[in-house]
Amino acid sequence: MRSISAFLRTIRLSLVLSLFPVIATAAASLAATENEYYELATVPIPDGVVLEAGAIQHFGNQRLAVSTRLGDIYFIDGAFGKSMSPANVKFTRYASGLHEVLGLTTRGDGWFYITQRGEVSRLKDTNGDDKADVFETVCDRWDINGDYHEYAFGSKFDREGNIWVVLCLTGSFTSESEFRGWCLRVTPDGKAIPTCSGLRSPGGVATNHLGDMFYTDNQGPWNGTCWLKHLKPGGFMGNPQGNKWYNLAPNLGPRPADPKSGSRIALEWKSVPELVPPAAAFPYQRMGQSASGIQNDFTAGKFGPFTNQLFVGDQTWSTVMRVSLEQVDGVYQGATFPFREGLDSGTLSLEMCEDGSLFVGGTDRGWGARGGKPFALQRLRWTGKPVFEVQTMHVLPDGFEVTFTDPVDPATASNPQSYQMDTYTYVYRAEYGSPEVDQTKPPIKSVTLGKDGRSVRLTTDLVLGHVHELKLAGVRNQSGQPLLHPIGYYWLNVIPKGDQR
């Protein structure tokens, strides 16, 4: 079955790649418009440097540290400047000979902490020549056996000084090495704490503005689509393949019951108490195909009107997406939105900086990517031009409150014909992926314009455990401008009993 599934995935990928020239033409047009609001600049990479950027860390006086899948770490100066000419950008190789570094962080004390395929390590330059000369193992509690898919993504430090490591399954299907398909917290003293089970194929890990940790998981067995999931300590993320290692995690108690294949997430959540439902969905081939790195906008407006929201990459589509989350009865859920197309390579790593720069690292190795280049490092900045977008989508007992970044035109915004709602979900199953199933088309029963002139209340029917795809093609702002991205996808775990804001 594994070989058949792999063959089918290869066929699907080939079909998608064959459409890339057509898709790229449409994406280029939208990307040109997006560039008016979020300008994209490309960091020139010197000849001989293969910068498949696995992780990025801003440090010092406008310097970047960038790790690569080939095992190098480079310091980059000049990437924050207005001019991106090779004469103004300098690369210095800080370290080499490492093993696919997909996590990079620092406390500002001279040590760089990295997550390699087989361990968390720390590196230091002791003589000031910008080259690491001390290499130390911090934690190597998990195993590897040489499989291509045994990725290990590491977070920045959390509030307790821990690094969260999310480990891909062996071959992304099974768990042949200890703790494959798990999240471990690595403490400041190097201890590994088993934290969550049930992961499949992570693409990135980071906190939101509240300090809660999230990771992206990719479509495959037990994942009908790509997801953003909350790493709630003690939680089961949904794929039981790695649960054989509960005997090595006495802090978490007994192994959870296996979910029933062919069911639905909302149903299995009731029968498997440890199961943590996804926080947000990236509908497959609607939003992307390979969800990757995560960054929180902590810049208080320097990156535009999306403070405290999450930005997530997609490797296959070479895009950056946006996520607006909320908690209902203590459970995360929320909406995903398109944000920026037209990047040069497959988006993998993201780094938000204090000045409002979002750096994006790309690679297409292992999978095709729309961008077309084998690797890239690019910078996104808000131009300051007001952008008309859905800012947030907040669930109510009888529908949604949608808030916009601009005051809206009352005639179009209050017209139910300006909106269309579709819902669907995915089969929760051991087989690879899922079609969209259980579709409904709930009508927009009424629209009430908010007193602030920037929000509407939509009355409609809600369906638990479903994506609520909202199209807003008819909405205009007061200048008659349509939304830049007139669509959002809200994943619903809990219907509130009242407005819980």
C-alpha positions in Angstrom: 0.0 0.0 0.0 2.8 2.4 0.7 4.3 2.0 -2.8 0.9 2.5 -4.4 0.3 5.6 -2.3 3.7 6.9 -3.2 3.0 6.3 -6.9 -0.3 8.1 -6.7 1.3 11.1 -5.0 3.9 11.2 -7.7 1.2 11.2 -10.4 -0.7 14.0 -8.6 2.4 16.0 -8.2 3.3 15.6 -11.9 -0.2 16.8 -12.9 0.2 19.8 -10.7 3.6 20.6 -12.0 2.4 20.4 -15.6 -0.1 23.2 -14.7 2.5 25.5 -13.2 3.1 27.6 -16.4 -0.7 28.4 -16.5 -1.0 29.0 -12.8 2.2 31.1 -12.8 0.7 33.6 -15.3 -2.4 34.2 -13.1 -0.2 34.3 -10.0 2.1 36.9 -11.5 -0.8 39.3 -12.1 -2.0 39.0 -8.5 1.6 39.2 -7.2 2.1 42.5 -9.0 -0.9 44.0 -7.3 0.1 42.5 -3.9 3.5 44.1 -4.4 1.9 47.6 -4.2 1.1 46.8 -0.6 3.8 44.3 0.4 7.0 44.9 -1.5 9.2 41.9 -2.3 13.0 42.4 -2.4 15.4 39.6 -3.3 18.7 39.2 -1.4 21.5 38.5 -3.9 23.2 35.2 -3.1 26.9 34.8 -4.0 28.0 32.2 -6.6 28.8 28.9 -4.9 26.4 29.4 -2.0 23.5 27.0 -1.9 21.1 28.9 0.5 18.3 26.4 1.0 17.3 28.4 4.1 16.1 26.0 6.8 15.9 28.7 9.5 16.5 32.4 9.9 17.5 34.4 13.0 17.7 38.2 13.2 20.4 39.4 15.6 22.7 42.2 16.4 22.8 45.4 14.3 20.6 44.4 11.3 22.3 41.1 10.8 20.8 37.8 9.8 22.0 34.3 10.6 20.6 31.8 8.0 21.0 28.0 8.2 20.9 25.7 5.2 19.6 22.2 4.5 23.2 21.4 3.4 24.5 22.1 6.9 25.9 25.6 6.7 25.2 28.7 8.7 25.8 32.1 7.1 25.8 35.6 8.6 24.3 38.1 6.2 24.9 41.9 6.4 23.1 44.4 4.3 19.8 42.6 3.8 17.9 45.4 5.6 19.1 48.2 3.3 17.1 49.9 0.5 19.6 48.6 -2.1 19.9 44.9 -2.6 22.9 45.0 -4.9 25.6 42.4 -4.4 28.0 45.2 -3.5 25.9 46.1 -0.5 25.2 42.5 0.8 27.9 40.5 2.5 27.8 36.7 3.3 30.1 35.2 6.0 30.1 31.5 6.6 29.8 31.0 10.3 29.7 27.2 10.4 29.6 24.2 8.1 29.5 20.4 8.3 26.2 20.4 10.2 23.1 18.1 9.4 20.2 19.9 7.8 19.6 22.8 10.3 15.9 23.5 10.5 16.0 25.5 13.7 18.1 28.5 14.7 17.9 30.8 17.7 20.0 32.9 20.1 19.7 34.5 23.5 22.1 37.3 22.5 24.9 35.9 24.7 27.1 34.7 21.8 25.7 31.2 21.6 23.6 30.1 18.6 21.3 27.1 19.3 20.5 25.0 16.3 18.1 22.1 15.7 19.9 19.5 13.5 18.4 16.3 12.2 19.8 14.3 15.1 20.2 16.8 18.0 19.9 20.3 19.4 23.4 21.8 19.5 25.0 25.1 20.4 27.8 27.0 18.6 29.9 30.0 19.6 32.6 32.2 18.1 35.1 32.8 20.9 37.7 34.9 19.1 35.5 37.4 17.2 36.2 36.3 13.6 32.6 35.5 12.8 33.4 31.7 12.6 32.1 29.2 15.2 34.9 27.5 17.0 32.9 25.8 19.8 30.3 23.1 19.0 28.4 21.4 21.8 25.6 18.9 21.9 22.7 20.1 24.0 20.2 17.2 23.5 20.1 14.2 21.3 17.3 12.2 22.9 15.6 11.2 19.6 16.8 8.7 17.0 17.5 8.8 13.2 18.1 6.0 10.8 18.9 7.9 7.6 15.5 8.3 6.0 15.1 11.3 3.8 11.9 12.5 5.6 13.3 12.5 9.2 13.1 16.3 9.5 13.5 17.9 12.9 12.2 21.5 13.1 13.1 23.6 16.1 11.4 26.7 17.6 12.8 29.8 19.1 13.1 29.9 22.9 9.8 29.9 24.7 9.2 31.9 27.9 10.8 29.2 30.0 13.8 29.0 27.7 12.8 25.7 26.1 13.2 24.8 22.4 10.3 22.8 21.0 11.4 20.2 18.5 8.8 18.6 16.1 9.9 15.3 14.5 8.6 13.9 11.2 7.6 10.3 11.0 10.0 7.9 9.2 9.2 8.2 5.5 6.3 10.4 6.8 4.3 7.2 7.3 5.7 5.2 10.2 7.8 5.6 13.3 10.8 3.4 13.0 13.0 5.5 15.4 12.3 6.7 18.9 10.0 9.6 19.2 9.4 10.0 15.5 6.0 11.7 15.2 6.4 13.5 18.5 7.1 17.0 19.9 9.8 17.2 22.5 10.7 20.3 24.7 14.4 20.7 25.2 15.0 22.5 28.5 17.9 25.0 29.1 19.9 22.2 30.8 19.4 19.8 27.9 16.7 17.6 29.2 14.1 16.3 26.7 10.5 16.4 27.8 8.0 14.4 25.7 5.2 16.9 25.1 2.8 15.9 22.3 2.3 12.8 20.2 0.5 12.3 16.9 2.5 14.4 14.5 3.0 13.4 10.9 5.1 15.7 8.7 5.8 19.1 10.4 6.8 22.1 8.3 7.5 24.7 11.0 7.0 25.5 14.6 6.5 28.9 16.4 4.5 30.6 19.1 1.6 33.0 18.8 1.6 36.3 20.7 0.3 34.6 23.8 3.2 32.2 24.0 1.3 29.1 22.9 3.2 26.9 20.5 1.9 25.8 17.0 3.2 23.7 14.2 2.1 23.1 10.6 1.3 19.5 9.6 1.0 18.3 6.0 -1.6 16.3 4.1 -1.2 12.6 4.3 -2.3 9.7 6.5 -4.7 11.0 9.2 -4.4 14.5 7.7 -7.1 15.2 5.1 -5.5 18.5 4.3 -2.6 20.7 5.7 -3.3 22.1 9.1 -2.1 24.5 11.8 -2.2 22.7 15.1 -1.8 23.8 18.7 0.9 21.9 20.6 -1.0 21.6 23.8 1.2 19.8 26.3 0.0 16.2 26.8 -2.0 16.4 23.6 -2.4 13.9 20.8 -2.2 15.6 17.4 -4.1 13.0 15.5 -1.7 10.5 13.8 -1.3 7.3 15.9 1.8 5.9 14.1 4.2 7.2 16.7 2.2 6.3 19.8 4.2 3.2 20.3 6.7 5.4 22.2 4.4 6.2 25.1 6.3 3.8 27.2 9.2 6.3 26.9 7.0 9.2 28.1 5.8 8.4 31.6 5.1 12.0 32.2 2.1 11.8 29.8 0.3 8.8 31.1 -1.1 5.9 29.1 -1.3 5.7 25.3 -4.5 7.3 23.9 -7.0 5.1 22.1 -6.5 4.9 18.4 -9.0 7.0 16.4 -11.4 5.2 14.1 -10.3 5.4 10.5 -13.0 6.7 8.1 -14.6 8.9 10.8 -14.5 12.7 11.2 -12.4 14.8 13.5 -15.3 16.2 15.3 -16.6 12.7 16.1 -13.3 11.3 17.2 -12.6 14.3 19.5 -15.5 13.2 21.6 -14.2 9.6 22.0 -10.4 10.3 22.3 -10.0 12.9 25.1 -6.3 13.5 24.4 -7.0 14.5 20.7 -6.4 18.2 20.1 -8.4 19.3 17.0 -6.7 21.4 14.4 -6.7 25.2 15.0 -6.9 26.1 11.3 -7.1 24.5 7.9 -5.3 25.3 4.7 -7.7 23.6 2.2 -5.7 21.5 -0.2 -5.1 23.1 -3.6 -7.3 26.0 -2.6 -4.7 27.6 -0.2 -1.7 25.4 -1.0 -0.2 22.0 -0.7 2.8 22.1 1.7 2.3 24.2 4.8 5.7 25.3 6.2 7.3 28.0 8.5 5.3 30.1 10.9 5.9 33.7 12.3 3.9 35.9 14.5 3.5 39.6 13.7 4.7 41.2 16.9 5.6 44.6 15.3 2.5 46.6 16.4 1.6 47.9 13.0 5.0 48.0 11.3 3.9 45.1 9.1 0.4 46.5 8.4 -3.0 45.9 10.0 -2.4 42.3 11.1 -0.8 42.7 14.5 -0.6 39.4 16.5 -1.7 37.3 13.6 0.4 34.4 12.2 2.0 34.2 8.8 2.6 30.7 7.3 4.5 29.6 4.2 3.5 27.1 1.6 6.5 25.3 0.0 4.8 24.0 -3.1 2.9 27.1 -4.0 5.8 29.5 -3.1 3.4 31.7 -1.0 2.9 33.2 2.4 -0.6 32.8 4.0 -2.2 34.6 6.9 -4.0 33.1 10.0 -6.3 34.9 12.4 -7.0 32.7 15.5 -9.3 32.9 18.5 -10.1 30.7 21.5 -13.6 29.5 22.2 -14.0 27.6 25.4 -10.3 27.3 25.6 -10.0 25.7 22.1 -8.1 27.4 19.3 -9.8 27.8 15.9 -9.8 30.5 13.2 -9.5 31.6 9.7 -6.8 31.4 7.0 -6.4 33.9 4.2 -4.2 34.2 1.1 -1.5 36.9 1.6 1.4 37.0 -0.8 2.2 35.1 -4.0 5.1 35.2 -6.4 8.0 34.2 -4.3 11.1 32.8 -6.1 11.3 29.4 -4.6 9.4 27.0 -2.3 8.6 28.9 0.9 10.2 27.1 3.9 11.4 29.5 6.7 10.1 32.8 7.9 11.6 35.4 10.2 9.7 38.6 11.4 12.0 41.4 12.5 11.4 44.4 14.8 11.5 46.9 11.9 8.6 45.1 10.1 10.6 43.1 7.7 9.5 39.5 7.0 12.3 37.4 5.6 11.3 34.3 3.6 13.7 31.5 2.8 13.0 29.1 0.0 13.9 25.7 -1.4 12.5 23.4 -4.0 14.6 20.3 -3.3 12.5 17.2 -2.8 9.3 18.8 -4.2 8.5 21.1 -7.1 7.6 24.6 -6.3 5.8 27.3 -8.3 8.6 29.8 -7.8 10.9 28.0 -10.1 14.3 28.7 -8.5 16.1 26.1 -6.5 16.6 28.4 -3.5 16.1 32.0 -2.5 16.1 34.5 0.3 13.6 37.4 0.0 12.3 40.2 2.2 8.6 41.4 2.5 7.8 44.9 3.8 4.6 46.8 4.0 4.8 49.9 1.8 2.4 51.9 4.0 -0.3 51.9 1.4 -3.7 51.0 3.0 -4.7 47.5 1.9 -8.4 46.5 1.8 -8.6 43.0 3.3 -10.6 40.9 5.8 -8.8 41.6 9.0 -10.5 39.0 11.3 -13.3 36.5 11.1 -14.9 35.9 14.6 -17.4 33.1 15.2 -20.8 33.9 16.8 -23.5 31.6 18.0 -25.5 32.2 14.8 -22.8 33.1 12.3 -19.7 35.3 12.0 -18.6 38.8 12.6 -16.2 39.9 9.8 -14.0 42.9 10.4 -12.3 44.7 7.5 -9.1 46.8 7.4 -11.0 49.8 5.8 -14.4 51.3 6.3 -16.8 49.6 3.9 -19.4 50.8 1.4 -22.7 50.3 3.3 -24.7 49.3 0.2 -22.4 46.4 -0.9 -21.3 45.3 2.6 -24.9 45.0 3.9 -26.2 43.1 0.8 -26.4 39.3 1.4 -25.7 38.8 -2.3 -22.2 40.1 -1.7 -21.4 36.9 0.2 -21.3 33.2 -0.4 -20.8 30.4 2.2 -19.8 26.8 1.5 -18.8 24.3 4.2 -17.0 20.9 3.9 -14.8 18.6 5.9 -12.3 15.8 5.4 -12.5 12.0 6.1 -10.3 11.4 9.2 -8.6 8.2 8.0 -5.4 6.2 7.9 -5.2 6.5 4.1 -3.4 9.3 2.4 -5.3 12.6 2.4 -9.0 13.0 1.8 -11.5 14.5 -0.7 -13.7 17.3 0.6 -16.9 15.6 1.9 -20.2 16.4 3.7 -20.6 19.7 1.8 -23.3 22.2 2.7 -24.3 25.6 1.3 -25.7 27.6 4.2 -27.5 30.8 3.0 -26.5 34.2 4.3 -29.8 34.9 6.1 -29.0 38.5 7.1 -26.2 41.0 7.2 -25.9 43.8 9.9 -23.4 46.6 9.4 -21.4 47.4 12.5 -21.5 50.8 14.1 -17.8 51.1 13.5 -18.4 51.0 9.7 -15.7 48.4 9.4 -17.5 45.2 10.4 -20.5 43.1 9.5 -22.5 40.4 11.3 -23.4 37.5 9.0 -26.2 35.3 10.2 -25.8 31.8 8.8 -25.9 28.1 9.8 -22.7 26.7 11.4 -21.4 23.1 11.1 -19.0 21.7 13.6 -15.8 20.2 12.3 -16.1 21.9 9.0 -14.2 24.5 6.9 -16.5 27.5 6.4 -15.4 29.0 3.1 -16.6 32.6 2.9 -16.4 34.4 -0.4 -16.9 38.2 -0.3 -16.7 39.1 -4.0 -19.3 41.8 -3.8 -17.9 43.8 -0.9 -16.3 47.2 -1.6 -14.7 49.8 0.6 -15.8 53.5 0.6 -13.6 54.2 -2.4 -15.3 51.4 -4.4 -12.3 49.1 -4.2 -12.8 45.3 -3.9 -11.0 43.2 -1.4 -7.4 42.2 -2.4 -8.2 38.6 -1.3 -12.0 38.2 -1.2 -12.0 34.7 0.5 -11.3 33.2 3.9 -11.5 29.7 5.4 -12.7 29.3 9.0 -12.2 25.9 10.7 -14.9 25.4 13.4 -14.3 23.3 16.5 -16.7 24.9 19.0 -19.8 27.0 18.5 -19.9 29.6 21.3 -22.9 30.0 23.5 -22.4 33.8 23.5 -20.0 36.4 22.2 -16.8 35.4 24.0 -14.6 38.3 23.1 
